[in-house]
Amino acid sequence: MKTETLVRVMAGAMTLLSAALVYFVSPWWLLFTCFVGVNLLQSAVTGFCLPTWLLGKLGWVDSQGVIHWGGQP
């Protein structure tokens, strides 16, 4: 899996989770939706993405941006 795909999956999952929390728990969970959106915008403008950075620090991303869960062989 490429890092771009993982970021999209995580953003979509967090957005759906926050929508469910707004419906079932409290409208204050819309702040979580805003947080996800701001992070996506910040990532597009600056090029810095925290999950990608963390995976790189763990040594799980190769030079082509492919994730190797648990480290590279």
VMD Tcl script that builds the backbone (N, CA, C; Angstrom):
set m [mol new atoms 219]
animate dup $m
set s [atomselect $m all]
$s set {name element resname resid chain x y z} {
  {N N MET 1 A 0.851 -1.164 0.000}
  {CA C MET 1 A 0.000 0.000 0.000}
  {C C MET 1 A 0.902 1.233 0.000}
  {N N LYS 2 A 0.559 2.208 -0.801}
  {CA C LYS 2 A 1.321 3.457 -0.844}
  {C C LYS 2 A 0.855 4.395 0.279}
  {N N THR 3 A 1.738 5.294 0.668}
  {CA C THR 3 A 1.416 6.197 1.771}
  {C C THR 3 A 0.238 7.103 1.431}
  {N N GLU 4 A 0.116 7.532 0.168}
  {CA C GLU 4 A -1.010 8.391 -0.209}
  {C C GLU 4 A -2.340 7.669 -0.006}
  {N N THR 5 A -2.367 6.374 -0.325}
  {CA C THR 5 A -3.575 5.579 -0.146}
  {C C THR 5 A -3.922 5.456 1.328}
  {N N LEU 6 A -2.920 5.226 2.157}
  {CA C LEU 6 A -3.156 5.112 3.599}
  {C C LEU 6 A -3.717 6.418 4.166}
  {N N VAL 7 A -3.173 7.546 3.746}
  {CA C VAL 7 A -3.650 8.837 4.247}
  {C C VAL 7 A -5.102 9.049 3.843}
  {N N ARG 8 A -5.457 8.700 2.622}
  {CA C ARG 8 A -6.848 8.854 2.174}
  {C C ARG 8 A -7.780 7.936 2.954}
  {N N VAL 9 A -7.351 6.709 3.210}
  {CA C VAL 9 A -8.171 5.766 3.987}
  {C C VAL 9 A -8.373 6.290 5.405}
  {N N MET 10 A -7.303 6.771 6.018}
  {CA C MET 10 A -7.403 7.286 7.383}
  {C C MET 10 A -8.304 8.520 7.453}
  {N N ALA 11 A -8.165 9.440 6.499}
  {CA C ALA 11 A -8.993 10.652 6.499}
  {C C ALA 11 A -10.462 10.307 6.288}
  {N N GLY 12 A -10.749 9.394 5.371}
  {CA C GLY 12 A -12.126 8.984 5.138}
  {C C GLY 12 A -12.729 8.293 6.349}
  {N N ALA 13 A -11.950 7.419 6.980}
  {CA C ALA 13 A -12.441 6.708 8.162}
  {C C ALA 13 A -12.709 7.672 9.319}
  {N N MET 14 A -11.812 8.636 9.520}
  {CA C MET 14 A -12.020 9.593 10.605}
  {C C MET 14 A -13.212 10.507 10.332}
  {N N THR 15 A -13.431 10.861 9.082}
  {CA C THR 15 A -14.582 11.695 8.732}
  {C C THR 15 A -15.889 10.941 8.974}
  {N N LEU 16 A -15.938 9.680 8.552}
  {CA C LEU 16 A -17.139 8.876 8.794}
  {C C LEU 16 A -17.364 8.640 10.286}
  {N N LEU 17 A -16.284 8.398 11.016}
  {CA C LEU 17 A -16.400 8.217 12.466}
  {C C LEU 17 A -16.950 9.478 13.127}
  {N N SER 18 A -16.445 10.628 12.723}
  {CA C SER 18 A -16.934 11.861 13.336}
  {C C SER 18 A -18.393 12.134 12.975}
  {N N ALA 19 A -18.801 11.779 11.757}
  {CA C ALA 19 A -20.213 11.942 11.385}
  {C C ALA 19 A -21.102 11.061 12.264}
  {N N ALA 20 A -20.668 9.842 12.522}
  {CA C ALA 20 A -21.433 8.947 13.388}
  {C C ALA 20 A -21.474 9.487 14.822}
  {N N LEU 21 A -20.351 10.019 15.295}
  {CA C LEU 21 A -20.320 10.575 16.650}
  {C C LEU 21 A -21.212 11.808 16.773}
  {N N VAL 22 A -21.276 12.623 15.720}
  {CA C VAL 22 A -22.178 13.778 15.732}
  {C C VAL 22 A -23.619 13.305 15.836}
  {N N TYR 23 A -23.969 12.292 15.085}
  {CA C TYR 23 A -25.343 11.795 15.060}
  {C C TYR 23 A -25.734 11.131 16.386}
  {N N PHE 24 A -24.847 10.288 16.926}
  {CA C PHE 24 A -25.195 9.482 18.089}
  {C C PHE 24 A -24.804 10.101 19.431}
  {N N VAL 25 A -23.814 10.997 19.456}
  {CA C VAL 25 A -23.300 11.479 20.738}
  {C C VAL 25 A -23.565 12.970 20.943}
  {N N SER 26 A -22.906 13.814 20.138}
  {CA C SER 26 A -23.007 15.253 20.380}
  {C C SER 26 A -22.562 16.027 19.138}
  {N N PRO 27 A -23.180 17.171 18.888}
  {CA C PRO 27 A -22.747 18.009 17.756}
  {C C PRO 27 A -21.329 18.567 17.916}
  {N N TRP 28 A -20.795 18.531 19.124}
  {CA C TRP 28 A -19.445 19.013 19.354}
  {C C TRP 28 A -18.408 18.192 18.597}
  {N N TRP 29 A -18.769 16.985 18.178}
  {CA C TRP 29 A -17.839 16.153 17.409}
  {C C TRP 29 A -17.566 16.733 16.024}
  {N N LEU 30 A -18.326 17.762 15.618}
  {CA C LEU 30 A -18.017 18.446 14.360}
  {C C LEU 30 A -16.637 19.102 14.409}
  {N N LEU 31 A -16.154 19.395 15.602}
  {CA C LEU 31 A -14.794 19.927 15.742}
  {C C LEU 31 A -13.761 18.906 15.261}
  {N N PHE 32 A -14.029 17.635 15.484}
  {CA C PHE 32 A -13.136 16.575 14.989}
  {C C PHE 32 A -13.129 16.556 13.464}
  {N N THR 33 A -14.299 16.745 12.854}
  {CA C THR 33 A -14.385 16.816 11.394}
  {C C THR 33 A -13.574 17.998 10.882}
  {N N CYS 34 A -13.693 19.138 11.552}
  {CA C CYS 34 A -12.914 20.318 11.164}
  {C C CYS 34 A -11.416 20.061 11.311}
  {N N PHE 35 A -11.011 19.376 12.358}
  {CA C PHE 35 A -9.608 19.037 12.569}
  {C C PHE 35 A -9.077 18.191 11.414}
  {N N VAL 36 A -9.841 17.203 10.981}
  {CA C VAL 36 A -9.433 16.354 9.859}
  {C C VAL 36 A -9.295 17.191 8.594}
  {N N GLY 37 A -10.260 18.064 8.333}
  {CA C GLY 37 A -10.205 18.912 7.144}
  {C C GLY 37 A -9.025 19.859 7.159}
  {N N VAL 38 A -8.756 20.474 8.302}
  {CA C VAL 38 A -7.620 21.390 8.416}
  {C C VAL 38 A -6.309 20.639 8.196}
  {N N ASN 39 A -6.198 19.444 8.727}
  {CA C ASN 39 A -4.982 18.660 8.523}
  {C C ASN 39 A -4.792 18.281 7.057}
  {N N LEU 40 A -5.884 17.963 6.358}
  {CA C LEU 40 A -5.776 17.663 4.928}
  {C C LEU 40 A -5.322 18.883 4.143}
  {N N LEU 41 A -5.897 20.051 4.455}
  {CA C LEU 41 A -5.479 21.284 3.787}
  {C C LEU 41 A -4.023 21.615 4.092}
  {N N GLN 42 A -3.634 21.509 5.337}
  {CA C GLN 42 A -2.256 21.790 5.735}
  {C C GLN 42 A -1.291 20.857 5.020}
  {N N SER 43 A -1.644 19.597 4.896}
  {CA C SER 43 A -0.798 18.624 4.214}
  {C C SER 43 A -0.652 18.961 2.732}
  {N N ALA 44 A -1.733 19.407 2.110}
  {CA C ALA 44 A -1.675 19.757 0.691}
  {C C ALA 44 A -0.826 21.005 0.454}
  {N N VAL 45 A -0.897 21.975 1.369}
  {CA C VAL 45 A -0.175 23.228 1.188}
  {C C VAL 45 A 1.307 23.093 1.539}
  {N N THR 46 A 1.600 22.436 2.658}
  {CA C THR 46 A 2.987 22.378 3.130}
  {C C THR 46 A 3.735 21.144 2.679}
  {N N GLY 47 A 3.007 20.074 2.347}
  {CA C GLY 47 A 3.672 18.821 1.976}
  {C C GLY 47 A 4.038 17.965 3.179}
  {N N PHE 48 A 3.752 18.438 4.398}
  {CA C PHE 48 A 4.045 17.667 5.602}
  {C C PHE 48 A 2.812 16.893 6.023}
  {N N CYS 49 A 2.989 15.586 6.211}
  {CA C CYS 49 A 1.895 14.731 6.652}
  {C C CYS 49 A 2.409 13.885 7.814}
  {N N LEU 50 A 1.809 14.047 8.988}
  {CA C LEU 50 A 2.286 13.372 10.187}
  {C C LEU 50 A 2.305 11.844 10.062}
  {N N PRO 51 A 1.233 11.176 9.566}
  {CA C PRO 51 A 1.307 9.716 9.447}
  {C C PRO 51 A 2.434 9.248 8.520}
  {N N THR 52 A 2.647 9.941 7.422}
  {CA C THR 52 A 3.724 9.581 6.509}
  {C C THR 52 A 5.076 9.771 7.180}
  {N N TRP 53 A 5.222 10.869 7.915}
  {CA C TRP 53 A 6.465 11.134 8.631}
  {C C TRP 53 A 6.750 10.050 9.674}
  {N N LEU 54 A 5.705 9.667 10.433}
  {CA C LEU 54 A 5.882 8.634 11.465}
  {C C LEU 54 A 6.274 7.292 10.855}
  {N N LEU 55 A 5.621 6.918 9.763}
  {CA C LEU 55 A 5.969 5.658 9.102}
  {C C LEU 55 A 7.400 5.685 8.586}
  {N N GLY 56 A 7.837 6.830 8.090}
  {CA C GLY 56 A 9.219 6.963 7.635}
  {C C GLY 56 A 10.205 6.831 8.782}
  {N N LYS 57 A 9.878 7.446 9.933}
  {CA C LYS 57 A 10.748 7.349 11.111}
  {C C LYS 57 A 10.832 5.912 11.630}
  {N N LEU 58 A 9.736 5.157 11.480}
  {CA C LEU 58 A 9.739 3.759 11.901}
  {C C LEU 58 A 10.490 2.863 10.920}
  {N N GLY 59 A 10.791 3.399 9.731}
  {CA C GLY 59 A 11.488 2.612 8.717}
  {C C GLY 59 A 10.568 1.693 7.937}
  {N N TRP 60 A 9.281 2.032 7.887}
  {CA C TRP 60 A 8.311 1.170 7.222}
  {C C TRP 60 A 7.994 1.603 5.804}
  {N N VAL 61 A 8.618 2.703 5.319}
  {CA C VAL 61 A 8.348 3.208 3.972}
  {C C VAL 61 A 9.635 3.129 3.159}
  {N N ASP 62 A 9.541 2.542 1.957}
  {CA C ASP 62 A 10.724 2.467 1.104}
  {C C ASP 62 A 10.842 3.717 0.243}
  {N N SER 63 A 11.814 3.743 -0.654}
  {CA C SER 63 A 12.082 4.941 -1.461}
  {C C SER 63 A 10.968 5.261 -2.450}
  {N N GLN 64 A 10.128 4.279 -2.806}
  {CA C GLN 64 A 9.003 4.518 -3.708}
  {C C GLN 64 A 7.729 4.920 -2.977}
  {N N GLY 65 A 7.772 5.034 -1.662}
  {CA C GLY 65 A 6.592 5.417 -0.886}
  {C C GLY 65 A 5.663 4.258 -0.582}
  {N N VAL 66 A 6.159 3.023 -0.691}
  {CA C VAL 66 A 5.354 1.836 -0.398}
  {C C VAL 66 A 5.572 1.448 1.061}
  {N N ILE 67 A 4.479 1.159 1.765}
  {CA C ILE 67 A 4.548 0.809 3.178}
  {C C ILE 67 A 4.820 -0.683 3.320}
  {N N HIS 68 A 5.778 -1.007 4.174}
  {CA C HIS 68 A 6.079 -2.395 4.539}
  {C C HIS 68 A 5.803 -2.515 6.041}
  {N N TRP 69 A 4.642 -3.059 6.380}
  {CA C TRP 69 A 4.218 -3.134 7.782}
  {C C TRP 69 A 5.220 -3.948 8.578}
  {N N GLY 70 A 5.676 -3.411 9.681}
  {CA C GLY 70 A 6.631 -4.091 10.544}
  {C C GLY 70 A 8.063 -3.868 10.141}
  {N N GLY 71 A 8.313 -3.074 9.133}
  {CA C GLY 71 A 9.681 -2.778 8.700}
  {C C GLY 71 A 9.992 -3.398 7.357}
  {N N GLN 72 A 11.066 -2.928 6.779}
  {CA C GLN 72 A 11.464 -3.429 5.458}
  {C C GLN 72 A 12.246 -4.725 5.600}
  {N N PRO 73 A 12.114 -5.628 4.628}
  {CA C PRO 73 A 12.833 -6.907 4.690}
  {C C PRO 73 A 14.332 -6.737 4.551}
}
mol reanalyze $m
mol bondsrecalc $m
mol representation Tube
mol addrep $m
